[in-house]
Amino acid sequence: MKSLKYNKKLIINTLSIFILTFNSYMVFGQLFSSEQNPPSVKFNQINTPQFQIIYPTPLEQDAQRMANLLEKMINDVSKSLGRKPKPISIILQNRGVVSNGFVQMAPRRSEFYTIPSQEFDSQDWLNGLALHELRHVVQFDKLVPSLGAPIFEELKLALFGINLPPWFFEGDAVVTETVLSPGGRGRQPYFELALRTNLGSNKHYSYSKNYLGSFKDIVPNYYTLGYFLTSKMRRDFGEQILDKTLSRMARFPIRPYNFTSSLKKHAGIGTSQLYKNTMQELDSLWAKQSDSSGKTLYQTAYHEEAQIPTFYQLPYLTAEGDLVCIKKSYAETPAITLIKNKKEETLLRIGFQLEPNLHYAANLLVWDEYRQDKRYGKQSFNVICIYNLKDKTFKQLTHKSRYFSPALSADGKKIIVVKVSYDNQFSLVELSAQNGEELKSYPNPQNYILQTPQYDDAGKKVVVTALNQDGKTLLVYDLENGAIEKLFAPVRQLISRPTFAKQQILFKAHFNGTDNIYSFDLSTKAISRISDAQFGAYQPSYDPKNQKLYFSDYQHTGHRIVSIDLNSAKSTLRDKEPDNFLQYFKPLISQENTCNVFQDIPEKEYPIKPYKEAAHLFYFHSLRPTNTESEIDNQYVIGFDLASDNKLNTFSSTVGYAYNFGLRNSEYRATVSFKKYYPIFTADYENRGRFSSVRLIRPNGETVVPFTWREHVSNFGITIPFATNWLNKGFSTGFNISSGYTSRYNLSLQPNNFPMQISFPMKYQFFMGLGTLRSERDLATPWLLNFNILYEHLPFDSNFDGSNLILKTFVNTPGLFSNHSLQLNFNWQSNSGVYRFNTDIARASGFLNLPALDRLHNSFLLDYRFPIAYPDWEVGPLAYIKRFKGGIFTDFENIGKGNGLRSYGAELRTDLNILRFYLPNVDFGTKIIMPAEESINKKPIFEFGLILNY
């Protein structure tokens, strides 16, 4: 029986872990959001045979375009997988400033964030996004075609995550966006930069390191790795290889190592051999490209060579002859940095940016930063910030704005920015550098996607990158007469960061197959290559005094600042050299129906209807297994929840059933959560069995008698959240209030004074957090303050009395050396009455093996953590170890009530991935705990811990 019970528990726990793991697994591959729009946003819908387009009313034009486009291209996107997907909802989101999208199965929908970034593709943003995300829809339905609503959508998502590595589903989508369009990331040198640079620098890393990441070296993301691996599969094994591989997986979706074994079945090689073959081929092909294109290894004279991955970006020469730039490394968060004679001064730690942006003029620095909405996660902003180098003062000029890529006029009085409206209209806007006030707006009659503008020296003209479905070009705005000049016909180039330099305009492009700095001669209209970068040159700036060009040169350790004399620089006319870019995707075009799905898109006008949220509150999509432990003999409470989430994330609910093996009876429950308005309202109900015991006096003496009952338990609560961020800091706070009602019945025995109702116990909670950004190598947030206070009492119940007051504080500070962390955790609790025996605060390490305390009043825990090594060890297919880290700690309890010291010790932990799963990131280690009490045998206590991070 014990063996049967253990096996049953093992099976249930394993199933639960798998479901949790693979639901979360997708979060990292795509941006999943359960946040809401402000309630003022009104939605309409368009219904086609395959799609329900739900969109904010300002996006009607884009919604009609997407309806026609998606219907037109669905067969082409599905062809190589041999599966046309089932209908799905597409939600267009226009209130945020982050460019992204995702596909989700629970509930079944895809979201398109309609605002494009300031540096991306050479075609329309929404067109490319639709291609990429629709391919994910096809992948889902190909792998698990027979599962879906109303009960299997989360299971479908779980099976997708357990079977397909992220490099495959993202790489395959990148291949699709590339071969079916004239754009796509597979045509961009920047997309392959990290991998090509590593191979070109003789940095040949293992499959696990290139896939799972590193704290020590720069490696490609899994989009890049997956693009080349997936392309190699189709190049070598034909157009049916994806269909055959995924079809075999779909027939038995719980097969161990399903992807590798299915690939080996139809291609004769597994994942490891595919990786080796791909890297060998790329190494050879890129070596030939290097022989035919950029060869110059620029030397930096401005800063020391980096020993760890470091990125010096957007360099400018100041009036004093110093360099200023944005610096970021694996050990440090982004900062505006001043460099003088190779000595660096950190001027200001800045906040999260959608892309690196910085501009200098007249001793001023201007840049943009992301700002989150205080409540609604679907809404965000991009604000303009300014810093004065002379008096070293910072100011945020705009609030709740949608301004991008600011640049100063030469006199420092005006700022030119790109502004994007909620209906996705782009315009150039001039702001006051004093207060951020809008001075003038310049039209964009063709509604190009505008990117990275800059003034000329006189402040009378602005050059800006312009993009539409035909490609990219440069526009010059004459600010005095309003004229707009297009400098050349649109090209399929990732043109960015144009800047005036005498009678030229400098910009980044890749006409020769490598990202380089090019110039456009305003008199001859000729385009010439100025730089000769080995791997890539980016973000040009020009100083008219010394007539030097400054830019970021990329190497395997990151970006370095270099310069060349523009007068003596050798230039090569664009039409005098070939494009040596490795078009790895090119053989795949013949496997498709078309090389451009955006040709001949219909212009049908679909009927429009309001999307009434009240009519779509319930969408039951998944049956979730549940497993908890009974209060009787550690038996199990096993059941299921039927989950519902509406597609706008404003209403969630579950209904569930469980069987309590300890009490041998059933339990029923339901929950709802309403998140449309500022407060979040929650309520839950449970009907359950319960067990306790009572001491009774019998004629033969006192005895303990067990008894059971059932009860209705209802709870409800309100949460009022608030969040904000500025520079490298984030602040969040909120207030919760909750209560409930319990009614008991069917008692097997009714003891004296046993209450049949518990009437509205009240719980109040206030929480607050303030912290800073953390770098890749930081073991914890460098500066962090968390404060949480909770109070419970029973003001409406005459059957009970008592109260519980809890204070929890948590503080992080930097340690003695880089990426070290000191953590202090102080907790305090005072309780009485029915709460007297509650213990709701953190305990000392090893407390279960220490002498018991009569009551716990407070605890104080100190923990110092530090990195030890970054080995990047691959232990076959079993594990990949990224980092070893250590720590020492000292824990106190009941300070002021005695000695206080309870335990101390040390720990050794490691960050690793197991079985080549991208997620979870596993934090595994051991802790040796030394008891402090003299009254016990002070033998060390050993504990092992496993933390799964998603």
C-alpha positions, 0 to 999 in steps of 0.5 A: 500500500505504501508503494502504491501511495508513493507511486500515485503521489509521484505520478500526480506531482509529475503531471502537475509539474509538467503542466506548470512547466510547459505552460510557463515554457511559452512565456519566454518564447513569446510575450504573453500578457494577462493585463488589461486596457483602460476601460475607455478603450472601445472595441469593434470586430470583423469576422471572416471565415478564418478570423475574428479581428477584435480591434480598438475603434481607431484601428479600423483601417488596419483591421480591414487590411489585416482581415484581407491579408490574413485570409489571403495568406493562410494557405501559403503560411500553412503549406510546408506544415501541411495543416490549415489551422482552425479559426482564431481571434486576432486582437489588435492592441494600440495602447502600448509602445512595445512592438511585439505579438504572441499566440496563446491557446488558453484562451485561443487568440493572437495579439498584435501590438501595432506600434512598430519599433524605431529599428526593425525590418524593411517592410510594413510592421504589421505585415511581417508580424502577421506572417510570423504569428500566423505561422505559430498558429499553424504550428500549434494546430499541426502538433496537437490538431484534435485538442482545443476548447472547451477543456483542452487548450492548456493541455495543447499549450503544454504539449506544444511546450514539452515537444518543441524547443523554442529555437524550432518554433521561433526559428521556423516562424522567422524562416516563414516571415523571410521566404514568403516576403521581400523582408524578414529577419533572415535578410538582416546582417544584424539578426545573425551578428552574434553567431557570425562574429563568434564563428569569425572570431574562432569562438566555437561554442557547444549546442547547449551554450548557443541555445541556453545562454551564458553569463560569460560570453555573448551568444545568439538568441534562439530566434537566430539559432533556430532560423539557421537550424530550421533552414538547414533541415529544409535545405538538406532534407526537402520540403516535406521534412517539417510536415513529416517530423511534426506529423509523427510527433502529433501521432504520439505527443507524449513520446520522450525526446519527441522532436529529436527522435522524429527528426532522426526518423525522417532525416537520419540525424538528431538535433546534435548532429544537425547543430554540428552540420549547420555550424560547420557549413556556416563557418565555411560560408561566412569565411568566404563572405569575410574574404569578399567584404569587410576586413578592417579590425578597428582599434579603439583608442577611447576605452580599455578592451572589455574583459566581459561582454560590454556595449559602448553605444551611441558615442558623441564628442562633447564640446570639451573633447570628451566622449559620451555614450551609453554603456552597458555590460553583463555586470552593469545596467545601462548608464550614460558614461563620460570617457576622458583619457580612457577614464570612465565616469558614470553620469546617470543610470538610465531606465529601460529603452525600447532601443538604445537612443541618445543624442548630444548637442550644446552640453545637453543629452537627450534620450527616451525611456519606457514608462508603464501605466500605473494600473493598466498593463496594456497601456504604456508610454515613451517619454523624453528625458534630458541631462545637462552636462554642466550642472549635472541635472536630470529632467523628464520633459514629457509624461504619458507621451508616445515620442520616440528617438529624440535629437537636439538642435545644434543650439540645444533649444529644440528637440525633434521626435517621432510621434505615433498616434493611437490610430498609428499615424506617424509625424515629426514633432518639435519640442521645447528642450526647456519644458517638453512643450510641443512647438510644431508638428510636421505632416507625413502625408504618405504615412511612412513609418518614421524612424530616428530623425536628426537636425542639420547644423543650422536647425533648418532641415531634418533627415529621417528614415522612412519605411513602407511596404516597398522598403526604406528610404531617407526623407529630408524635411525643410522646416522653413517651407515644409517641403519633403524630399525623398533622397532615393527610391525605397530599398530592402535595407535596414537603414538607420541613424541618419546624420548630417555631415557637411554635404553628406548624410551618414547612415547605417546600411548593409549594401555589401552584406555587412552592416556598415556606415554609408554616406549619401552625397547631397550634390551627386546623389551617390551612395558610398560605403565609408566604413569597412567593418569586419562584423558590423558598424553602427550608430554614426555621429559626426563632429564638425570641428575635427571632422571625425566619424564616431561609431560603434564597432562590433566584436565578440565582446560587444560594441567598441567606440572607434573613429575615422577621419571623414576627409581621409576615409576611403569610400566605395560607391554602392554600385561598385561592389557586390552584395555578399550577404549569405542568403541562407534561406534562398533555396527554400523559396522554391518550396513555397507557392510564392515569394511574396504573400503581400502581392495582390491583397484583396480590398474587401470591405468586411462588415463591422460590429461592436465587440460587446465585452459583456456578451463574451465574459465566459470562455471555458478553455481548459480542464486543469488537474489539481492536487493538494494534500488532505489534512487526514494522514497526508492523503490527497485531494485530487480534482480538476478546475474548468477555467474560463478567461475572456479574450480581453483579460478582464474576467476570469473564472473557474469551477471545480471539483475534487475528491478528498481521499482522507475524508472520503467526500467531495469538494466543490469550488468556484472563483471569479476575478473582475479586472476591467476597472481600477480596483480588482475584484475577486470572489471565491466559494467552496463547499468542503468537508472538514475534520477536527477533534475535541476533548470530552470528559467521559465516566471513565476519564477524558478522551479525544473524540474526532468529528467531521462536518461540511461547510460553505466558505465564501471569500471576497476581496478588493485590490487597488494596485499602483506601479510606476518607473523612472530612470533605473528605478521601479516603484509599486504599491497597493492595498488589499481588503478581504473578508468572507463568511463560513457556514457549517452543517452536517456535524458528526458531533457538536462540541460546546462553543463550536461556532456554526458561522464565522462572520466576516473576518477582515484582512487588510494588507498594504504593500510597497516595493522600490527597486533598481534594474539588475544586470545579467550577472546580478544575483539579486536586485542591487537596491531593493526595499519591500515593505508589507503590513497585514492586519487581521481581526473579527469585528463582526463575529461575537463567537471569536476575538483576537487580532494578527498584526504582521510586518515584513521588510526586505532590503537588498544592497550591493555587496563588497564587489561587483554583482555581490548582494547583501540581503536583510529580512526583518519580520515582526508579528503580534497576535492574540485570540484565535490567531495566537498560534499563527506563524506567518513570518519567515523562520531561521534556516533549519528551524525544523531541527532547532528547539521549538520556540513557545511563540515566534515574535520576530525574525532577522535574516542576513544573507550575503551572496556572491558569484564564484564561476561561470563555467558553461559546462555541458554535461551531455544531454543531462545538464548545462551548468552556467554559474556557481554561486555561494553565500553565507548567512546568519539568522536570528529569532525573537531578538530582545526576547533572549540571545536571538541567534538561531543558526548560521552557515554557508551555501553553494548553489548552481544555475543550470538547465536540465535535459536541454529544456530552455525553461525552467532555469534551475537553481540547485544547491546545498546549505550547511546550517550550524545551530547556535544553541549551546543546549543541543548537539551542534551537529551541522544540518544539511539541506538541499534546495531546488528552485525553478525560475520561469 
